[in-house]
Amino acid sequence: MKRSSLLRHLRQHGCVLKREGGAHSLWSNPTTGAVEAVPRHTEIPNVLANKICRNLGISLPGSG
């Protein structure tokens, strides 16, 4: 999946950018307090995108 699509999905579900790193961006879910690293690649494998969403406690991309 495209990184921009994943970031849009994270924002729509209430996640916020915590800080930018060299190779990753740290996103957090203020509701759960979970923090997850999102790589800076233009394409992110669907398995990794699903893992990021699961760890942040939001729905998986494409499932609503």
Predicted model as a PDB file, atoms N, CA, C, CB and O in Angstrom, pLDDT in the B-factor column:
MODEL        1                                                                  
ATOM      1  N   MET A   1       0.842  -1.167   0.000  1.00 95.00           N  
ATOM      2  CA  MET A   1       0.000   0.000   0.000  1.00 95.00           C  
ATOM      3  C   MET A   1       0.883   1.224   0.000  1.00 95.00           C  
ATOM      4  CB  MET A   1      -0.956   0.001   1.201  1.00 95.00           C  
ATOM      5  O   MET A   1       2.002   1.188   0.512  1.00 95.00           O  
ATOM      6  N   LYS A   2       0.392   2.301  -0.567  1.00 96.00           N  
ATOM      7  CA  LYS A   2       1.146   3.551  -0.603  1.00 96.00           C  
ATOM      8  C   LYS A   2       1.238   4.130   0.801  1.00 96.00           C  
ATOM      9  CB  LYS A   2       0.490   4.566  -1.569  1.00 96.00           C  
ATOM     10  O   LYS A   2       0.286   4.039   1.577  1.00 96.00           O  
ATOM     11  N   ARG A   3       2.376   4.722   1.127  1.00 96.00           N  
ATOM     12  CA  ARG A   3       2.574   5.320   2.445  1.00 96.00           C  
ATOM     13  C   ARG A   3       1.558   6.416   2.692  1.00 96.00           C  
ATOM     14  CB  ARG A   3       3.993   5.875   2.580  1.00 96.00           C  
ATOM     15  O   ARG A   3       1.033   6.540   3.798  1.00 96.00           O  
ATOM     16  N   SER A   4       1.272   7.221   1.663  1.00 96.00           N  
ATOM     17  CA  SER A   4       0.314   8.322   1.828  1.00 96.00           C  
ATOM     18  C   SER A   4      -1.073   7.789   2.189  1.00 96.00           C  
ATOM     19  CB  SER A   4       0.237   9.167   0.539  1.00 96.00           C  
ATOM     20  O   SER A   4      -1.782   8.412   2.979  1.00 96.00           O  
ATOM     21  N   SER A   5      -1.466   6.656   1.629  1.00 96.00           N  
ATOM     22  CA  SER A   5      -2.768   6.052   1.958  1.00 96.00           C  
ATOM     23  C   SER A   5      -2.793   5.580   3.406  1.00 96.00           C  
ATOM     24  CB  SER A   5      -3.075   4.872   1.013  1.00 96.00           C  
ATOM     25  O   SER A   5      -3.793   5.756   4.101  1.00 96.00           O  
ATOM     26  N   LEU A   6      -1.699   4.982   3.861  1.00 97.00           N  
ATOM     27  CA  LEU A   6      -1.623   4.523   5.244  1.00 97.00           C  
ATOM     28  C   LEU A   6      -1.688   5.703   6.204  1.00 97.00           C  
ATOM     29  CB  LEU A   6      -0.337   3.718   5.477  1.00 97.00           C  
ATOM     30  O   LEU A   6      -2.401   5.648   7.206  1.00 97.00           O  
ATOM     31  N   LEU A   7      -0.951   6.770   5.906  1.00 97.00           N  
ATOM     32  CA  LEU A   7      -0.960   7.939   6.790  1.00 97.00           C  
ATOM     33  C   LEU A   7      -2.347   8.569   6.839  1.00 97.00           C  
ATOM     34  CB  LEU A   7       0.076   8.975   6.324  1.00 97.00           C  
ATOM     35  O   LEU A   7      -2.783   9.017   7.900  1.00 97.00           O  
ATOM     36  N   ARG A   8      -3.037   8.611   5.720  1.00 97.00           N  
ATOM     37  CA  ARG A   8      -4.405   9.139   5.677  1.00 97.00           C  
ATOM     38  C   ARG A   8      -5.313   8.283   6.565  1.00 97.00           C  
ATOM     39  CB  ARG A   8      -4.943   9.170   4.209  1.00 97.00           C  
ATOM     40  O   ARG A   8      -6.136   8.807   7.315  1.00 97.00           O  
ATOM     41  N   HIS A   9      -5.153   6.964   6.470  1.00 97.00           N  
ATOM     42  CA  HIS A   9      -5.936   6.031   7.288  1.00 97.00           C  
ATOM     43  C   HIS A   9      -5.666   6.273   8.781  1.00 97.00           C  
ATOM     44  CB  HIS A   9      -5.599   4.562   6.910  1.00 97.00           C  
ATOM     45  O   HIS A   9      -6.596   6.288   9.587  1.00 97.00           O  
ATOM     46  N   LEU A  10      -4.407   6.458   9.138  1.00 97.00           N  
ATOM     47  CA  LEU A  10      -4.056   6.699  10.539  1.00 97.00           C  
ATOM     48  C   LEU A  10      -4.703   7.988  11.045  1.00 97.00           C  
ATOM     49  CB  LEU A  10      -2.526   6.771  10.707  1.00 97.00           C  
ATOM     50  O   LEU A  10      -5.267   8.011  12.139  1.00 97.00           O  
ATOM     51  N   ARG A  11      -4.622   9.067  10.248  1.00 97.00           N  
ATOM     52  CA  ARG A  11      -5.218  10.345  10.643  1.00 97.00           C  
ATOM     53  C   ARG A  11      -6.727  10.234  10.813  1.00 97.00           C  
ATOM     54  CB  ARG A  11      -4.893  11.419   9.614  1.00 97.00           C  
ATOM     55  O   ARG A  11      -7.291  10.785  11.759  1.00 97.00           O  
ATOM     56  N   GLN A  12      -7.382   9.523   9.897  1.00 96.00           N  
ATOM     57  CA  GLN A  12      -8.845   9.377   9.951  1.00 96.00           C  
ATOM     58  C   GLN A  12      -9.291   8.636  11.211  1.00 96.00           C  
ATOM     59  CB  GLN A  12      -9.350   8.636   8.708  1.00 96.00           C  
ATOM     60  O   GLN A  12     -10.426   8.801  11.657  1.00 96.00           O  
ATOM     61  N   HIS A  13      -8.418   7.835  11.775  1.00 96.00           N  
ATOM     62  CA  HIS A  13      -8.761   7.071  12.973  1.00 96.00           C  
ATOM     63  C   HIS A  13      -8.174   7.700  14.241  1.00 96.00           C  
ATOM     64  CB  HIS A  13      -8.268   5.634  12.831  1.00 96.00           C  
ATOM     65  O   HIS A  13      -8.079   7.038  15.274  1.00 96.00           O  
ATOM     66  N   GLY A  14      -7.787   8.959  14.167  1.00 97.00           N  
ATOM     67  CA  GLY A  14      -7.390   9.703  15.357  1.00 97.00           C  
ATOM     68  C   GLY A  14      -5.933   9.621  15.748  1.00 97.00           C  
ATOM     69  O   GLY A  14      -5.554  10.153  16.791  1.00 97.00           O  
ATOM     70  N   CYS A  15      -5.107   8.975  14.954  1.00 98.00           N  
ATOM     71  CA  CYS A  15      -3.680   8.890  15.281  1.00 98.00           C  
ATOM     72  C   CYS A  15      -2.980  10.188  14.890  1.00 98.00           C  
ATOM     73  CB  CYS A  15      -3.020   7.681  14.563  1.00 98.00           C  
ATOM     74  O   CYS A  15      -3.398  10.879  13.960  1.00 98.00           O  
ATOM     75  N   VAL A  16      -1.915  10.507  15.609  1.00 98.00           N  
ATOM     76  CA  VAL A  16      -1.174  11.744  15.363  1.00 98.00           C  
ATOM     77  C   VAL A  16       0.313  11.437  15.214  1.00 98.00           C  
ATOM     78  CB  VAL A  16      -1.406  12.761  16.509  1.00 98.00           C  
ATOM     79  O   VAL A  16       0.827  10.470  15.777  1.00 98.00           O  
ATOM     80  N   LEU A  17       0.983  12.276  14.449  1.00 98.00           N  
ATOM     81  CA  LEU A  17       2.427  12.159  14.273  1.00 98.00           C  
ATOM     82  C   LEU A  17       3.105  12.619  15.554  1.00 98.00           C  
ATOM     83  CB  LEU A  17       2.920  12.989  13.047  1.00 98.00           C  
ATOM     84  O   LEU A  17       2.903  13.749  16.000  1.00 98.00           O  
ATOM     85  N   LYS A  18       3.901  11.751  16.135  1.00 97.00           N  
ATOM     86  CA  LYS A  18       4.594  12.094  17.374  1.00 97.00           C  
ATOM     87  C   LYS A  18       5.917  12.791  17.062  1.00 97.00           C  
ATOM     88  CB  LYS A  18       4.837  10.831  18.230  1.00 97.00           C  
ATOM     89  O   LYS A  18       6.213  13.855  17.607  1.00 97.00           O  
ATOM     90  N   ARG A  19       6.716  12.172  16.171  1.00 96.00           N  
ATOM     91  CA  ARG A  19       7.968  12.806  15.751  1.00 96.00           C  
ATOM     92  C   ARG A  19       8.484  12.129  14.492  1.00 96.00           C  
ATOM     93  CB  ARG A  19       9.030  12.740  16.878  1.00 96.00           C  
ATOM     94  O   ARG A  19       8.113  10.998  14.178  1.00 96.00           O  
ATOM     95  N   GLU A  20       9.343  12.836  13.781  1.00 95.00           N  
ATOM     96  CA  GLU A  20       9.992  12.309  12.583  1.00 95.00           C  
ATOM     97  C   GLU A  20      11.375  11.820  12.972  1.00 95.00           C  
ATOM     98  CB  GLU A  20      10.075  13.387  11.454  1.00 95.00           C  
ATOM     99  O   GLU A  20      12.094  12.483  13.718  1.00 95.00           O  
ATOM    100  N   GLY A  21      11.734  10.668  12.465  1.00 90.00           N  
ATOM    101  CA  GLY A  21      13.072  10.143  12.677  1.00 90.00           C  
ATOM    102  C   GLY A  21      13.814  10.119  11.352  1.00 90.00           C  
ATOM    103  O   GLY A  21      13.343  10.691  10.370  1.00 90.00           O  
ATOM    104  N   GLY A  22      14.949   9.476  11.312  1.00 90.00           N  
ATOM    105  CA  GLY A  22      15.730   9.410  10.080  1.00 90.00           C  
ATOM    106  C   GLY A  22      15.108   8.496   9.041  1.00 90.00           C  
ATOM    107  O   GLY A  22      14.971   8.878   7.879  1.00 90.00           O  
ATOM    108  N   ALA A  23      14.731   7.295   9.446  1.00 94.00           N  
ATOM    109  CA  ALA A  23      14.180   6.320   8.512  1.00 94.00           C  
ATOM    110  C   ALA A  23      12.719   6.003   8.798  1.00 94.00           C  
ATOM    111  CB  ALA A  23      14.992   5.050   8.553  1.00 94.00           C  
ATOM    112  O   ALA A  23      12.061   5.337   7.999  1.00 94.00           O  
ATOM    113  N   HIS A  24      12.202   6.478   9.944  1.00 96.00           N  
ATOM    114  CA  HIS A  24      10.832   6.170  10.351  1.00 96.00           C  
ATOM    115  C   HIS A  24      10.160   7.418  10.908  1.00 96.00           C  
ATOM    116  CB  HIS A  24      10.814   5.034  11.397  1.00 96.00           C  
ATOM    117  O   HIS A  24      10.825   8.364  11.330  1.00 96.00           O  
ATOM    118  N   SER A  25       8.848   7.402  10.903  1.00 97.00           N  
ATOM    119  CA  SER A  25       8.041   8.405  11.586  1.00 97.00           C  
ATOM    120  C   SER A  25       7.318   7.680  12.714  1.00 97.00           C  
ATOM    121  CB  SER A  25       7.025   9.123  10.602  1.00 97.00           C  
ATOM    122  O   SER A  25       6.829   6.566  12.524  1.00 97.00           O  
ATOM    123  N   LEU A  26       7.249   8.301  13.876  1.00 97.00           N  
ATOM    124  CA  LEU A  26       6.557   7.680  14.998  1.00 97.00           C  
ATOM    125  C   LEU A  26       5.150   8.255  15.086  1.00 97.00           C  
ATOM    126  CB  LEU A  26       7.333   7.901  16.330  1.00 97.00           C  
ATOM    127  O   LEU A  26       4.964   9.466  15.202  1.00 97.00           O  
ATOM    128  N   TRP A  27       4.173   7.372  15.030  1.00 98.00           N  
ATOM    129  CA  TRP A  27       2.767   7.751  15.125  1.00 98.00           C  
ATOM    130  C   TRP A  27       2.206   7.194  16.417  1.00 98.00           C  
ATOM    131  CB  TRP A  27       1.955   7.240  13.899  1.00 98.00           C  
ATOM    132  O   TRP A  27       2.575   6.100  16.843  1.00 98.00           O  
ATOM    133  N   SER A  28       1.304   7.956  17.048  1.00 98.00           N  
ATOM    134  CA  SER A  28       0.706   7.475  18.286  1.00 98.00           C  
ATOM    135  C   SER A  28      -0.811   7.594  18.220  1.00 98.00           C  
ATOM    136  CB  SER A  28       1.254   8.253  19.492  1.00 98.00           C  
ATOM    137  O   SER A  28      -1.365   8.418  17.493  1.00 98.00           O  
ATOM    138  N   ASN A  29      -1.455   6.748  19.000  1.00 97.00           N  
ATOM    139  CA  ASN A  29      -2.896   6.788  19.149  1.00 97.00           C  
ATOM    140  C   ASN A  29      -3.151   7.357  20.544  1.00 97.00           C  
ATOM    141  CB  ASN A  29      -3.560   5.354  18.952  1.00 97.00           C  
ATOM    142  O   ASN A  29      -2.921   6.669  21.538  1.00 97.00           O  
ATOM    143  N   PRO A  30      -3.630   8.620  20.634  1.00 97.00           N  
ATOM    144  CA  PRO A  30      -3.829   9.238  21.954  1.00 97.00           C  
ATOM    145  C   PRO A  30      -4.835   8.482  22.825  1.00 97.00           C  
ATOM    146  CB  PRO A  30      -4.293  10.669  21.784  1.00 97.00           C  
ATOM    147  O   PRO A  30      -4.763   8.547  24.052  1.00 97.00           O  
ATOM    148  N   THR A  31      -5.761   7.774  22.205  1.00 95.00           N  
ATOM    149  CA  THR A  31      -6.778   7.033  22.959  1.00 95.00           C  
ATOM    150  C   THR A  31      -6.161   5.873  23.722  1.00 95.00           C  
ATOM    151  CB  THR A  31      -7.870   6.516  22.022  1.00 95.00           C  
ATOM    152  O   THR A  31      -6.476   5.659  24.893  1.00 95.00           O  
ATOM    153  N   THR A  32      -5.277   5.118  23.060  1.00 94.00           N  
ATOM    154  CA  THR A  32      -4.677   3.938  23.694  1.00 94.00           C  
ATOM    155  C   THR A  32      -3.276   4.207  24.230  1.00 94.00           C  
ATOM    156  CB  THR A  32      -4.626   2.793  22.706  1.00 94.00           C  
ATOM    157  O   THR A  32      -2.785   3.458  25.075  1.00 94.00           O  
ATOM    158  N   GLY A  33      -2.630   5.261  23.753  1.00 96.00           N  
ATOM    159  CA  GLY A  33      -1.261   5.545  24.163  1.00 96.00           C  
ATOM    160  C   GLY A  33      -0.230   4.743  23.398  1.00 96.00           C  
ATOM    161  O   GLY A  33       0.964   4.839  23.683  1.00 96.00           O  
ATOM    162  N   ALA A  34      -0.669   3.953  22.429  1.00 97.00           N  
ATOM    163  CA  ALA A  34       0.246   3.110  21.649  1.00 97.00           C  
ATOM    164  C   ALA A  34       1.051   3.971  20.676  1.00 97.00           C  
ATOM    165  CB  ALA A  34      -0.538   2.013  20.879  1.00 97.00           C  
ATOM    166  O   ALA A  34       0.545   4.953  20.133  1.00 97.00           O  
ATOM    167  N   VAL A  35       2.307   3.587  20.466  1.00 97.00           N  
ATOM    168  CA  VAL A  35       3.196   4.281  19.537  1.00 97.00           C  
ATOM    169  C   VAL A  35       3.768   3.241  18.580  1.00 97.00           C  
ATOM    170  CB  VAL A  35       4.341   5.051  20.297  1.00 97.00           C  
ATOM    171  O   VAL A  35       4.155   2.147  18.991  1.00 97.00           O  
ATOM    172  N   GLU A  36       3.815   3.599  17.291  1.00 97.00           N  
ATOM    173  CA  GLU A  36       4.305   2.653  16.286  1.00 97.00           C  
ATOM    174  C   GLU A  36       5.131   3.404  15.245  1.00 97.00           C  
ATOM    175  CB  GLU A  36       3.122   1.895  15.608  1.00 97.00           C  
ATOM    176  O   GLU A  36       4.810   4.537  14.887  1.00 97.00           O  
ATOM    177  N   ALA A  37       6.194   2.766  14.763  1.00 97.00           N  
ATOM    178  CA  ALA A  37       7.060   3.347  13.739  1.00 97.00           C  
ATOM    179  C   ALA A  37       6.500   3.027  12.351  1.00 97.00           C  
ATOM    180  CB  ALA A  37       8.515   2.814  13.881  1.00 97.00           C  
ATOM    181  O   ALA A  37       6.107   1.895  12.071  1.00 97.00           O  
ATOM    182  N   VAL A  38       6.473   4.048  11.489  1.00 97.00           N  
ATOM    183  CA  VAL A  38       6.041   3.871  10.098  1.00 97.00           C  
ATOM    184  C   VAL A  38       7.250   4.183   9.224  1.00 97.00           C  
ATOM    185  CB  VAL A  38       4.798   4.802   9.734  1.00 97.00           C  
ATOM    186  O   VAL A  38       7.774   5.296   9.280  1.00 97.00           O  
ATOM    187  N   PRO A  39       7.706   3.224   8.416  1.00 97.00           N  
ATOM    188  CA  PRO A  39       8.895   3.458   7.591  1.00 97.00           C  
ATOM    189  C   PRO A  39       8.664   4.536   6.538  1.00 97.00           C  
ATOM    190  CB  PRO A  39       9.321   2.168   6.913  1.00 97.00           C  
ATOM    191  O   PRO A  39       7.526   4.842   6.186  1.00 97.00           O  
ATOM    192  N   ARG A  40       9.752   5.102   6.046  1.00 95.00           N  
ATOM    193  CA  ARG A  40       9.691   6.177   5.075  1.00 95.00           C  
ATOM    194  C   ARG A  40       9.706   5.688   3.636  1.00 95.00           C  
ATOM    195  CB  ARG A  40      10.826   7.112   5.293  1.00 95.00           C  
ATOM    196  O   ARG A  40      10.071   6.460   2.750  1.00 95.00           O  
ATOM    197  N   HIS A  41       9.331   4.453   3.361  1.00 94.00           N  
ATOM    198  CA  HIS A  41       9.292   3.931   1.997  1.00 94.00           C  
ATOM    199  C   HIS A  41       8.000   4.372   1.328  1.00 94.00           C  
ATOM    200  CB  HIS A  41       9.416   2.385   1.986  1.00 94.00           C  
ATOM    201  O   HIS A  41       6.985   4.542   2.004  1.00 94.00           O  
ATOM    202  N   THR A  42       8.020   4.561   0.005  1.00 95.00           N  
ATOM    203  CA  THR A  42       6.798   4.961  -0.685  1.00 95.00           C  
ATOM    204  C   THR A  42       5.788   3.827  -0.708  1.00 95.00           C  
ATOM    205  CB  THR A  42       7.111   5.410  -2.107  1.00 95.00           C  
ATOM    206  O   THR A  42       4.583   4.078  -0.671  1.00 95.00           O  
ATOM    207  N   GLU A  43       6.251   2.591  -0.767  1.00 97.00           N  
ATOM    208  CA  GLU A  43       5.372   1.422  -0.718  1.00 97.00           C  
ATOM    209  C   GLU A  43       5.624   0.680   0.592  1.00 97.00           C  
ATOM    210  CB  GLU A  43       5.610   0.480  -1.950  1.00 97.00           C  
ATOM    211  O   GLU A  43       6.766   0.375   0.935  1.00 97.00           O  
ATOM    212  N   ILE A  44       4.550   0.397   1.316  1.00 96.00           N  
ATOM    213  CA  ILE A  44       4.651  -0.354   2.567  1.00 96.00           C  
ATOM    214  C   ILE A  44       3.882  -1.659   2.369  1.00 96.00           C  
ATOM    215  CB  ILE A  44       4.086   0.473   3.799  1.00 96.00           C  
ATOM    216  O   ILE A  44       2.713  -1.625   1.985  1.00 96.00           O  
ATOM    217  N   PRO A  45       4.513  -2.806   2.623  1.00 96.00           N  
ATOM    218  CA  PRO A  45       3.819  -4.079   2.444  1.00 96.00           C  
ATOM    219  C   PRO A  45       2.524  -4.126   3.257  1.00 96.00           C  
ATOM    220  CB  PRO A  45       4.733  -5.241   2.845  1.00 96.00           C  
ATOM    221  O   PRO A  45       2.464  -3.597   4.367  1.00 96.00           O  
ATOM    222  N   ASN A  46       1.489  -4.761   2.699  1.00 95.00           N  
ATOM    223  CA  ASN A  46       0.196  -4.831   3.375  1.00 95.00           C  
ATOM    224  C   ASN A  46       0.295  -5.505   4.736  1.00 95.00           C  
ATOM    225  CB  ASN A  46      -0.801  -5.571   2.510  1.00 95.00           C  
ATOM    226  O   ASN A  46      -0.405  -5.119   5.672  1.00 95.00           O  
ATOM    227  N   VAL A  47       1.148  -6.496   4.851  1.00 96.00           N  
ATOM    228  CA  VAL A  47       1.315  -7.189   6.132  1.00 96.00           C  
ATOM    229  C   VAL A  47       1.829  -6.208   7.189  1.00 96.00           C  
ATOM    230  CB  VAL A  47       2.293  -8.394   5.985  1.00 96.00           C  
ATOM    231  O   VAL A  47       1.362  -6.226   8.328  1.00 96.00           O  
ATOM    232  N   LEU A  48       2.773  -5.366   6.824  1.00 97.00           N  
ATOM    233  CA  LEU A  48       3.316  -4.380   7.759  1.00 97.00           C  
ATOM    234  C   LEU A  48       2.279  -3.310   8.082  1.00 97.00           C  
ATOM    235  CB  LEU A  48       4.582  -3.732   7.181  1.00 97.00           C  
ATOM    236  O   LEU A  48       2.162  -2.898   9.236  1.00 97.00           O  
ATOM    237  N   ALA A  49       1.527  -2.855   7.085  1.00 96.00           N  
ATOM    238  CA  ALA A  49       0.475  -1.857   7.319  1.00 96.00           C  
ATOM    239  C   ALA A  49      -0.561  -2.407   8.299  1.00 96.00           C  
ATOM    240  CB  ALA A  49      -0.208  -1.453   5.982  1.00 96.00           C  
ATOM    241  O   ALA A  49      -1.017  -1.690   9.189  1.00 96.00           O  
ATOM    242  N   ASN A  50      -0.931  -3.675   8.135  1.00 97.00           N  
ATOM    243  CA  ASN A  50      -1.884  -4.305   9.052  1.00 97.00           C  
ATOM    244  C   ASN A  50      -1.323  -4.394  10.460  1.00 97.00           C  
ATOM    245  CB  ASN A  50      -2.260  -5.696   8.555  1.00 97.00           C  
ATOM    246  O   ASN A  50      -2.046  -4.173  11.431  1.00 97.00           O  
ATOM    247  N   LYS A  51      -0.038  -4.715  10.580  1.00 97.00           N  
ATOM    248  CA  LYS A  51       0.609  -4.813  11.889  1.00 97.00           C  
ATOM    249  C   LYS A  51       0.623  -3.446  12.587  1.00 97.00           C  
ATOM    250  CB  LYS A  51       2.054  -5.355  11.739  1.00 97.00           C  
ATOM    251  O   LYS A  51       0.348  -3.350  13.783  1.00 97.00           O  
ATOM    252  N   ILE A  52       0.943  -2.400  11.834  1.00 97.00           N  
ATOM    253  CA  ILE A  52       0.974  -1.045  12.392  1.00 97.00           C  
ATOM    254  C   ILE A  52      -0.407  -0.674  12.931  1.00 97.00           C  
ATOM    255  CB  ILE A  52       1.433  -0.017  11.321  1.00 97.00           C  
ATOM    256  O   ILE A  52      -0.527  -0.169  14.047  1.00 97.00           O  
ATOM    257  N   CYS A  53      -1.443  -0.925  12.138  1.00 97.00           N  
ATOM    258  CA  CYS A  53      -2.808  -0.593  12.558  1.00 97.00           C  
ATOM    259  C   CYS A  53      -3.237  -1.416  13.770  1.00 97.00           C  
ATOM    260  CB  CYS A  53      -3.787  -0.817  11.404  1.00 97.00           C  
ATOM    261  O   CYS A  53      -3.836  -0.880  14.702  1.00 97.00           O  
ATOM    262  N   ARG A  54      -2.935  -2.713  13.762  1.00 96.00           N  
ATOM    263  CA  ARG A  54      -3.286  -3.564  14.905  1.00 96.00           C  
ATOM    264  C   ARG A  54      -2.610  -3.060  16.177  1.00 96.00           C  
ATOM    265  CB  ARG A  54      -2.883  -5.031  14.635  1.00 96.00           C  
ATOM    266  O   ARG A  54      -3.246  -2.973  17.227  1.00 96.00           O  
ATOM    267  N   ASN A  55      -1.318  -2.726  16.085  1.00 97.00           N  
ATOM    268  CA  ASN A  55      -0.585  -2.269  17.259  1.00 97.00           C  
ATOM    269  C   ASN A  55      -1.078  -0.920  17.767  1.00 97.00           C  
ATOM    270  CB  ASN A  55       0.886  -2.185  16.944  1.00 97.00           C  
ATOM    271  O   ASN A  55      -0.975  -0.630  18.959  1.00 97.00           O  
ATOM    272  N   LEU A  56      -1.619  -0.089  16.862  1.00 97.00           N  
ATOM    273  CA  LEU A  56      -2.166   1.204  17.273  1.00 97.00           C  
ATOM    274  C   LEU A  56      -3.618   1.073  17.746  1.00 97.00           C  
ATOM    275  CB  LEU A  56      -2.080   2.204  16.116  1.00 97.00           C  
ATOM    276  O   LEU A  56      -4.186   2.027  18.277  1.00 97.00           O  
ATOM    277  N   GLY A  57      -4.207  -0.093  17.555  1.00 96.00           N  
ATOM    278  CA  GLY A  57      -5.567  -0.324  18.041  1.00 96.00           C  
ATOM    279  C   GLY A  57      -6.647   0.270  17.150  1.00 96.00           C  
ATOM    280  O   GLY A  57      -7.708   0.658  17.639  1.00 96.00           O  
ATOM    281  N   ILE A  58      -6.388   0.344  15.842  1.00 96.00           N  
ATOM    282  CA  ILE A  58      -7.392   0.858  14.907  1.00 96.00           C  
ATOM    283  C   ILE A  58      -7.734  -0.221  13.893  1.00 96.00           C  
ATOM    284  CB  ILE A  58      -6.886   2.140  14.191  1.00 96.00           C  
ATOM    285  O   ILE A  58      -7.072  -1.257  13.819  1.00 96.00           O  
ATOM    286  N   SER A  59      -8.786   0.038  13.108  1.00 94.00           N  
ATOM    287  CA  SER A  59      -9.195  -0.948  12.105  1.00 94.00           C  
ATOM    288  C   SER A  59      -8.131  -1.073  11.024  1.00 94.00           C  
ATOM    289  CB  SER A  59     -10.551  -0.560  11.478  1.00 94.00           C  
ATOM    290  O   SER A  59      -7.336  -0.160  10.800  1.00 94.00           O  
ATOM    291  N   LEU A  60      -8.133  -2.215  10.365  1.00 93.00           N  
ATOM    292  CA  LEU A  60      -7.175  -2.460   9.291  1.00 93.00           C  
ATOM    293  C   LEU A  60      -7.576  -1.683   8.042  1.00 93.00           C  
ATOM    294  CB  LEU A  60      -7.078  -3.968   8.980  1.00 93.00           C  
ATOM    295  O   LEU A  60      -8.765  -1.481   7.797  1.00 93.00           O  
ATOM    296  N   PRO A  61      -6.604  -1.247   7.254  1.00 89.00           N  
ATOM    297  CA  PRO A  61      -6.925  -0.527   6.010  1.00 89.00           C  
ATOM    298  C   PRO A  61      -7.781  -1.398   5.099  1.00 89.00           C  
ATOM    299  CB  PRO A  61      -5.631  -0.096   5.274  1.00 89.00           C  
ATOM    300  O   PRO A  61      -7.519  -2.589   4.927  1.00 89.00           O  
ATOM    301  N   GLY A  62      -8.807  -0.782   4.521  1.00 82.00           N  
ATOM    302  CA  GLY A  62      -9.676  -1.511   3.614  1.00 82.00           C  
ATOM    303  C   GLY A  62     -10.839  -2.200   4.308  1.00 82.00           C  
ATOM    304  O   GLY A  62     -11.758  -2.684   3.648  1.00 82.00           O  
ATOM    305  N   SER A  63     -10.806  -2.248   5.648  1.00 75.00           N  
ATOM    306  CA  SER A  63     -11.908  -2.904   6.353  1.00 75.00           C  
ATOM    307  C   SER A  63     -12.860  -1.896   6.987  1.00 75.00           C  
ATOM    308  CB  SER A  63     -11.364  -3.837   7.422  1.00 75.00           C  
ATOM    309  O   SER A  63     -13.810  -2.267   7.676  1.00 75.00           O  
ATOM    310  N   GLY A  64     -12.586  -0.603   6.741  1.00 58.00           N  
ATOM    311  CA  GLY A  64     -13.514   0.409   7.265  1.00 58.00           C  
ATOM    312  C   GLY A  64     -12.965   1.255   8.293  1.00 58.00           C  
ATOM    313  O   GLY A  64     -13.658   2.137   8.801  1.00 58.00           O  
TER     314      GLY A  64                                                      
ENDMDL                                                                          
END                                                                             
